[in-house]
Amino acid sequence: MTEVSEEEFLKKLLEVIHKLSHIAKTQSYRLKKKWDDYLKPLNEEPHTIRQIPLKNQKFLTDIEYRIKVLKNVEQAIVDGFHSIKSILQTLYNSYFDSELFKEDFSEDDQLMLKYRIAKKILGDLIQYNKIDHESVPMKYNIMARNYTLIKLKGQTDKEILSNLKKLNIKDIQLAELIKLMEEIKSDGIINIKKKGKNNFYEIEKELELSQEGKAKYKNLLAPIVDWPTGFWRSFYNIRELNVSPDDSCKHRDFLLKVLTKSATQGYAPMHYVFKNLVKYYEKKKEEAKKKKENDDIS
């Protein structure tokens, strides 16, 4: 880890927020445009990411303004999570039951898309899937996590339950899993065999679309379905803050503990960092206020 002074860290923090401000602006615009092109009739708009206005010099010199900006970033981080959630909820609660979907895709492609989209978004974003288990029906959630493993070597009930626990899905019992896997079999996606006393699952049909379906998916849905992964990997990445404050920094141990989290990409570590940077600068503000009061008295 690079060692930095308090002043150097503040400049680095400004650079990171400037980057996040740009990503929030461009990615929100991109999602809104693609949404308006296709899904607006079903839902006026997805949850969008608030803008992060930033005055560079004021951020460096005015601690109250700095805290305000940091709080705004913290809220934008939460917005990003809810943007992804609103995409999934609109697709699985509205779009897949809509005439729009049924007019644009054949019955076979409709079935494939319900699995493919879950696999794309939840399969790419394991950290997101650890937090949100409700937006996508469980059978699609199960296949998002296990499709590749089932395809490569097959999976038993026990192995699937173990994989679900890694996603913090701990309340599914064996009987419920077996029922869900039977539903997936009825959709023609898997075969079920016996391996000793366990059920053993293999892929029956790969999640492929027809040629017409592929073309329509690419034009209509892919820009929206691909958005969460692109956004997550760019916005929830603040590795530039993985630095070591030098001994001149006040509350160095606390700040170091916070900044160490920035080495890990994703929603949870980033939210932790900015939530605690707010606390750090609020503490410094309070200390400066008390010092001024004491100086005034003396």
C-alpha positions in Angstrom: 0.0 0.0 0.0 1.2 3.5 -0.9 1.7 5.7 2.1 0.2 9.2 1.8 -0.1 12.4 3.8 -3.5 13.7 4.9 -3.4 16.3 2.1 -2.5 13.7 -0.5 -5.3 11.5 0.6 -7.8 14.3 0.4 -6.7 15.0 -3.2 -7.0 11.3 -4.1 -10.5 11.2 -2.5 -11.5 14.1 -4.7 -10.2 12.3 -7.8 -12.2 9.2 -6.9 -15.4 11.2 -6.3 -14.9 13.0 -9.6 -14.7 9.6 -11.3 -17.8 8.4 -9.5 -19.7 11.6 -10.5 -18.9 11.0 -14.1 -19.9 7.3 -14.0 -23.2 8.2 -12.2 -24.1 10.8 -14.8 -23.2 8.7 -17.9 -24.6 5.4 -16.7 -27.8 6.9 -15.5 -28.3 8.5 -18.9 -27.5 5.3 -20.7 -29.9 3.2 -18.7 -32.7 5.8 -19.0 -32.3 6.0 -22.7 -32.4 2.2 -23.2 -35.3 2.0 -20.8 -37.3 4.6 -22.7 -36.6 2.8 -26.0 -38.3 -0.4 -24.8 -39.7 -0.8 -21.3 -41.2 2.6 -20.5 -44.8 1.4 -21.3 -44.5 -1.1 -18.4 -42.7 1.1 -15.9 -42.2 4.8 -16.3 -38.5 4.5 -15.4 -36.1 2.4 -13.3 -34.7 3.6 -10.1 -32.0 6.0 -11.2 -28.7 7.1 -9.6 -28.7 10.6 -8.2 -26.1 13.0 -9.5 -23.0 13.9 -7.6 -22.3 17.6 -8.0 -18.8 18.5 -7.1 -16.9 21.8 -6.6 -13.3 20.8 -6.4 -11.8 23.6 -4.4 -14.7 23.8 -2.0 -14.4 20.1 -1.4 -10.7 20.5 -0.4 -11.2 23.5 1.9 -14.7 23.4 3.3 -15.3 20.4 5.6 -19.0 20.9 5.8 -19.3 20.8 2.0 -17.0 17.7 2.0 -19.3 15.9 4.4 -22.3 16.8 2.3 -20.6 15.4 -0.9 -19.6 12.2 0.9 -23.2 11.7 2.1 -24.4 12.2 -1.4 -22.0 9.6 -2.7 -23.1 7.2 0.0 -26.7 7.6 -1.1 -25.7 7.2 -4.8 -24.1 3.9 -3.8 -27.5 2.7 -2.5 -29.2 4.1 -5.6 -27.0 1.8 -7.8 -28.2 -1.3 -5.9 -31.8 -0.2 -6.3 -31.4 0.5 -10.0 -30.4 -3.1 -10.5 -33.2 -4.3 -8.3 -35.8 -2.2 -10.2 -34.6 -3.7 -13.5 -35.0 -7.3 -12.2 -38.4 -6.5 -10.6 -39.7 -4.9 -13.8 -38.6 -7.9 -15.9 -39.8 -10.6 -13.6 -42.9 -9.0 -12.2 -44.2 -7.1 -15.3 -42.4 -7.7 -18.6 -42.5 -11.5 -18.7 -46.3 -11.4 -18.3 -46.8 -8.6 -20.8 -48.2 -8.6 -24.3 -45.0 -6.8 -25.3 -42.9 -9.8 -24.4 -45.3 -12.3 -26.0 -45.4 -10.3 -29.2 -41.7 -9.9 -29.5 -40.5 -13.5 -28.6 -41.7 -17.0 -29.5 -42.8 -19.3 -26.6 -39.5 -21.2 -26.7 -37.5 -18.0 -26.5 -39.8 -16.6 -23.8 -38.9 -19.6 -21.6 -35.1 -19.4 -22.3 -35.0 -15.6 -21.6 -36.4 -16.1 -18.1 -33.4 -18.3 -17.3 -30.8 -16.5 -19.4 -31.4 -13.1 -17.9 -31.2 -14.4 -14.4 -28.0 -16.2 -15.3 -26.6 -13.1 -16.9 -27.4 -10.6 -14.1 -27.3 -12.8 -10.9 -24.5 -15.0 -12.3 -22.3 -12.1 -13.0 -23.1 -10.3 -9.8 -22.6 -12.8 -7.0 -22.2 -10.0 -4.4 -25.6 -8.5 -5.5 -27.2 -11.9 -5.4 -26.0 -12.4 -1.8 -28.2 -9.4 -0.8 -31.2 -9.7 -3.0 -33.0 -13.1 -3.2 -36.5 -11.7 -3.7 -36.6 -9.9 -7.1 -36.1 -13.1 -9.2 -38.3 -16.2 -8.6 -36.3 -18.9 -6.8 -36.1 -21.5 -9.6 -34.4 -19.0 -11.9 -32.2 -17.8 -9.0 -31.1 -21.5 -8.5 -30.2 -21.9 -12.1 -28.4 -18.6 -12.3 -26.0 -19.9 -9.6 -25.8 -23.6 -10.6 -26.3 -23.7 -14.4 -22.6 -23.8 -15.3 -21.8 -26.4 -12.7 -24.7 -28.6 -13.7 -23.6 -28.2 -17.4 -20.0 -29.1 -16.6 -20.3 -32.0 -14.3 -23.8 -32.3 -12.9 -24.9 -31.5 -9.4 -26.6 -33.3 -6.5 -29.2 -31.8 -4.2 -26.6 -31.5 -1.5 -24.2 -29.6 -3.8 -26.9 -27.2 -4.9 -28.0 -26.5 -1.4 -24.4 -25.8 -0.5 -24.1 -23.3 -3.3 -27.3 -21.5 -2.3 -25.9 -21.1 1.3 -22.9 -19.3 -0.2 -25.5 -16.8 -1.5 -27.0 -16.5 2.0 -30.0 -18.4 0.9 -30.3 -20.7 3.9 -34.0 -21.2 4.4 -34.6 -23.6 1.5 -35.1 -27.2 2.7 -34.4 -30.3 0.6 -38.1 -31.0 -0.1 -38.6 -27.4 -1.5 -35.5 -27.7 -3.6 -36.6 -31.0 -5.1 -40.0 -29.4 -6.0 -38.3 -26.5 -7.7 -35.9 -28.7 -9.6 -38.9 -30.7 -10.8 -40.4 -27.5 -12.2 -37.1 -26.8 -14.0 -37.2 -30.3 -15.4 -40.8 -29.6 -16.6 -39.4 -26.6 -18.5 -37.1 -29.0 -20.3 -33.9 -27.5 -18.9 -32.6 -30.4 -16.9 -32.7 -34.2 -16.5 -33.0 -35.8 -13.1 -31.2 -39.1 -12.3 -30.4 -41.0 -9.1 -26.9 -41.0 -7.7 -27.0 -43.3 -4.7 -29.8 -41.8 -2.5 -29.4 -38.4 -4.1 -31.0 -36.7 -7.1 -28.4 -35.9 -9.7 -29.1 -33.1 -12.2 -27.8 -32.7 -15.7 -28.5 -30.2 -18.4 -31.1 -31.3 -21.0 -31.3 -28.1 -23.0 -28.8 -25.2 -23.1 -30.2 -21.7 -22.7 -30.0 -20.8 -26.4 -32.3 -18.6 -28.3 -33.6 -19.0 -31.9 -31.8 -16.9 -34.5 -34.7 -14.5 -34.6 -34.8 -14.4 -30.8 -31.0 -13.6 -30.7 -31.5 -10.7 -33.0 -34.4 -9.3 -31.1 -32.7 -9.8 -27.8 -29.6 -8.0 -28.9 -31.6 -5.0 -30.1 -34.3 -4.8 -27.4 -33.2 -6.4 -24.1 -29.4 -6.8 -24.1 -28.6 -3.1 -23.5 -30.7 -3.2 -20.4 -29.7 -6.7 -19.2 -26.0 -5.9 -19.7 -26.2 -2.6 -17.9 -26.0 -3.9 -14.3 -22.7 -5.7 -14.9 -21.0 -2.8 -16.6 -22.3 -0.3 -13.9 -21.2 -2.6 -11.0 -17.7 -3.1 -12.3 -17.1 0.6 -13.0 -18.9 2.3 -10.1 -18.3 -0.1 -7.3 -14.5 0.0 -7.7 -12.6 2.5 -5.6 -9.3 0.6 -5.4 -7.4 4.0 -5.7 -8.3 4.6 -2.1 -6.5 1.5 -0.9 -3.6 3.6 0.5 -2.0 3.9 3.9 -2.3 7.2 5.8 1.1 8.3 7.2 1.6 9.3 10.9 0.6 12.9 10.2 -3.0 11.8 9.7 -5.4 12.2 12.7 -7.1 9.0 13.8 -4.8 7.1 11.5 -5.7 3.6 12.7 -9.4 4.2 12.1 -8.8 5.7 8.6 -6.5 2.8 7.7 -9.1 0.2 8.8 -11.7 2.0 6.6 -9.5 2.4 3.5 -8.3 -1.3 3.6 -11.9 -2.2 2.6 -11.5 -0.3 -0.7 -9.2 -3.1 -1.9 -12.3 -5.3 -2.5 -14.6 -4.3 -5.4 -18.4 -4.3 -4.8 -21.4 -2.6 -3.2 -20.9 -3.6 0.5 -17.2 -2.6 0.9 -17.7 0.7 -1.0 -20.7 1.6 1.1 -18.7 0.8 4.3 -15.9 3.0 3.1 -18.0 6.1 2.4 -20.3 5.7 5.4 -17.2 5.7 7.6 -15.5 8.5 5.8 -18.5 10.6 6.7 -17.9 9.6 10.3 -14.2 10.4 10.0 -14.8 14.0 8.7 -17.7 14.6 11.1 -15.3 13.8 14.0 -12.7 16.1 12.6 -15.3 18.9 12.2 -16.4 18.4 15.8 -12.8 18.5 17.0 -12.1 21.7 15.1 -15.2 23.3 16.5 -14.2 22.4 20.1 -10.7 23.7 19.5 -12.1 27.0 18.2 -14.4 27.3 21.3 -11.5 26.7 23.6 -9.3 29.2 21.8 -12.1 31.8 22.0 -12.4 31.3 25.7 -8.7 31.5 26.3 
